[in-house]
Amino acid sequence: MGSRLDVAAIVLAGGRSRRFGRDKMRADLAGLPLLQHTVRAAREVCAEVVVVVAHAGALPDLGALDARLVRDRLDDEGPLAGAATGVGAV
């Protein structure tokens, strides 16, 4: 792939995965957590990747992701609030 752009990707990972039925961050796809695939794809084209996780609870163990984890400022306020947290972190 070409060079990375001087932009940041914000990955929203603070939801409860109610519709998905289980934790999307840890769901397996081809032997890797789904979140890892997302971060890798964003990392190929973006200078920075920020992963917004839930405000409450322990930070998830996401292994060696090449991303910065930030806690959502508010819990259960939806993706727009998560995006605002991510923009604030960038």
N, C-alpha and C positions, 0 to 999 in steps of 0.2 A: 504494500500500500504506500501511498505518497507520504509526505511529511505531515506532522501534526499541526493542526490549526491553533492559533493563539486564542482559544476559547475553552470554556469549561463545560463539562456535561454534568447535569444534576440528575441523579438516579433516586427516585422516590421508593423507599423500601420500609416505610413506617406503618403501612396498613396491616390490618389483621387477617387478610387473605380469606375473608368470609366466603366470597363467591368461589374462590379457587378450592376451598375445602381443606387446605393445609398450608403450612408455612412456605410461601413462594421463594423466600431467600435461600432456603435449604433444599428445595425440590431438585431432584437429580435430573440432569439432561446429559446424556452421553458421558456419564461418569463424573460430572462436575456440577456444583450447585448452580442453579439457574442465574443467580445474581452474578456469579463469576463470569458467565458468558456475556452478560450485559456490560459489566465493567471492562472486560477485555475488548469488546467491540468499540466501546466509547473511547478507550485508551488508544486505540489505533489512530484515531483522528483528532483527539482533543488533548490539549496540554495538561488539563487537570480533570479529575473525576471526583465529584463529591457525592457520597451516598448518605441520604437523609434517612435516619432510623427513628423508631418511636421514642417519644419523650420519656416515657416511664419504663422501668425495668432495666435489666442488665443489658449491656451492649452485647450484641451477638458476636460469637467467635467466627469471623469470616475468613480466617486463614491469612494467606499472603496476598490479599487484594491490593492492587496498585491504585488505591483510592483513599480519600480522606473521609472518615466517618464523622457526621455531625448529628446531634440529637434534634429532633423536631421541637420547635418552641412550644407547640401545643399538641395535646393528644386528641385524636378523633375529630379533627377539624377538616379533614379531607385533603385532597391533593393540592389545592390552591395554597393552603397554609404550608404544606410541605415544600412546595416550590418557592414560596417566600423565604422560608428558612434556608433553602439551598442558595438562593440568590444573595441573601445576607451573608452567607458563608464565603461566597466567591468574592 
